Amino acid sequence: MLVDEAPAHGMLGPKALKGTPVSMHLIVADVDKSFAKAVHAGAKAVMPPADMFWGDRFGVSWQIVPTILPKYLNDPNRDRAARTMAAMMQMKKLDIAKLEAAHRGE
């Protein structure tokens, strides 16, 4: 449950804490389709999807993540995982084909 800050009850929000202790990841097969579906359902699009952290009115950061990303970043082969991370860090918007190529070592 997300609620507004209530300092009298020991419930401090991200502004009082100078940052959020929570980050939610929505893991989806297609970020663009999921984003479009959310907007169609009434979400307010502030800007198009990009590789960055987002937040809500409670100060909780969240991301929409393609399904392959946690799989590739948690690969037991640390070289493949490191290549994927290095490729991702160069992107403004995640490019699945480039992440897959980096994971394969291409």
N, C-alpha and C positions, 0 to 999 in steps of 0.2 A: 504494500500500500504506500503510495506517495502522498504526503501531506505537507502543508505549509509549516514553516519553522515555528516551534513553540518553546522558546528558551526556558520558560517557567517550569516546563516538564522535562528539561534536559534534552530536548530534540532540537539540535542545531542543524542549520542548512549549510550548503556549500559556501555561501557568502561569508558566514560567520567562521567557517572552518578554513577559509581562504583556498578552497578547491573542493572537488567532490571525491568522496571515497568510493563512488559507484560508477561503473560504466556498463551499459547494456549493449549487447551485440545481437542484432537480428540477422541470423544466418540464412541466406536465401540463395536460390539457384541463379537468379538474374536480378541484379541490383536495379537496373533501369526499369524493368517491368514492375518490380515491387514498389519502386518510387512512384511510378505513374499510377499504379493501383491505389496507393495511399492518397495521392493528390485527387484522384477521381472520387475517392470516398470522403473527401472533405479536408484532408491535411493541407496546411498552407505551405506552398513551396517558396521558400525564401531564396534558394538558389539551386541549381541542378546538382546531382550527386557528384562528389569529388572525394579524393582521399584525404579526409580530415575528420576531426572529432566534431560532433554536434552536441547540442544541449537543449534542454527544455526549460520551462519556466521554474522548475524546481532546482535547476542547476545540475541535473544529472546528465552526464555525457553519454552519448549513444552513437552507434554506427550501424549501417546496413552493410553486411559483409557477404561476399559471394561464397558459396558452399566450399569451393576448392581451397580457399585461403587458409582456414584453420588446418585442413588436411595437409596441405603442403608445408605450412610453417611448423607443424608438429611431426613431420616426417622423421622417423628414427635415423635416417641417413642425414646427419647434420650438414653435410656439404650441400645436399639438395635444398634443405631448409634455408641455409644461408644464402644460396643463390636466389631463391624466391624472395627472401627479405630484401636483398640488395636491389633486385629489380623493382620491387614494390616501392622502395624508398625513392626511386627516381621518377615515379609517376604522380601526376596531378590527379588523374582519374585512373582507377585500376583497369588494366587491359588484360583480360583473361588469357588471350593467345600468347602475349608476352610473358605472363607469369608461368604458363605451362611450358613455354620454350626454356625459360630460365631454370625451371625445375628439372627439365630433361638435360640441361647442360648445353643448350644450343645458343 
